[in-house]
Amino acid sequence: MQNIKLFVELTRLNRPIGYMLLFWPCLWGLTVAYDFNSELEKFYFYSLLFLLGSILMRSAGCIVNDIADKNFDKKVERTKNRPIASEKVSVNLAIIYSFILCGLAFLVLINFNKFTILMALLSMPLAFTYPLMKRFTYWPQLFLGITFNYGLVLAWISINNSINLVPIIFYFGAIFWTLGYDTIYGYQDIKDDEIIGVKSTSIKFKNNPKIFISLCYSFFFISLIILGILMNYKILYFISLIITFFHLMIYQIKNLNVGDASQCLQKFKSNNFLGLIIVINILIGKLI
C-alpha cells in the first residue's frame, strides 16, 4: 500500500487537474472535427482513448519532471516532500515507471490512424525536454503550452486524417491559454524560484502580471472567435462565448492577487471548468 501511495504521489494521479488540462484540448479538437450526424460510438471511443492517453503521458511527464528537478524540488517548500526529492523513490525505479507508462500510452496511440501516430511520436521530444526549459529561459510556460495543447491537433487529425487552418489557429490560441494559467500557477513558488535561480514568466512579468495574463487570454479568446467564423457556427456560439470571456477576464484576472498562493491555485484549477465550458461552446456552434 505504501508503494501504491508513493506511485500515486509520483504521478500526481491524486491531482487530476493536470491530466484534465491536457485532455480538454484533445476533446476540443475532437468535438470541432467530428460529424455528429454520424454514429457517436467513435466519438465516445476516441474521447476515452484521449483521456487515457492524457492520464498516462501526464503521469510519465511528472516523473521525468521530478527526476530533472530533483535538486530544485528539495529547496522549494511546496515540492520538497515529492517522492524523488525526498528519496522515497529512487531515480532508477522512477525511470522504470516512466517507461511502463509510455508503453501503455503507445498501446492507446496505435488505435488511431497512421498520420496521428506519426504526429504524436514527433511530439515526444517536446514532452520530455520541457522540464529543462526553466533553466535556460523565462518562457518555460510557453513550451508547456506547445506541449500540453498538441492533443488538439492530434484529435483533429484522428478524425480527418489531414490538417488545415482551423486546428492550427485553435492550437495557437490554446498555447496562450496555457501560458496564462501556468503563469498564475507559477506565482505560488516565485520566492523560492528566485532564490534558487529557476526562470518563469511569473518572474519575468512579476511587476505587471495582470497585463501579461490578460494579453495571453485575449489571444486565446480571439482564436475562439476565429474558430467560429471558419467553422460557420451560428450566432448562438458567439453569444455563448460571453461566459468564457467572463471566466477568463473577470473571474481569473480582475481580483487576482499574485501574492496569495492559495488564490493563485484556485484560479489555476478553475481552468478545468473552463475546459468544459468551451466544449459546450463548440457543441452549441455545431448542433444549434
WOLIN-V465650 format. One record per pair of residues at least 24 apart in sequence whose C-alpha atoms are under 6 Angstrom apart, sorted by the first residue. I is the first residue (numbers start at 1). J is the second residue. If there is no record, write none. Layout:
((I/J) (I/J))
This chain:
((10/83) (11/59) (11/62) (19/54) (19/55) (19/58) (22/54) (22/148) (23/51) (23/54) (24/275) (25/149) (25/152) (26/151) (26/152) (26/155) (28/279) (29/152) (29/155) (29/156) (30/155) (30/156) (33/156) (53/105) (56/101) (56/105) (60/98) (60/101) (65/131) (76/192) (116/154) (116/157) (116/158) (134/198) (134/199) (135/198) (138/199) (138/200) (138/201) (139/200) (139/201) (140/200) (141/179) (142/179) (145/175) (145/178) (145/179) (146/175) (170/223) (173/219) (173/220) (173/223) (174/220) (176/216) (176/220) (177/217) (177/220) (180/213) (180/216) (181/268) (184/264) (185/264) (185/265) (185/268) (187/258) (188/261) (233/285) (234/285) (237/281) (237/284) (237/285) (240/281))
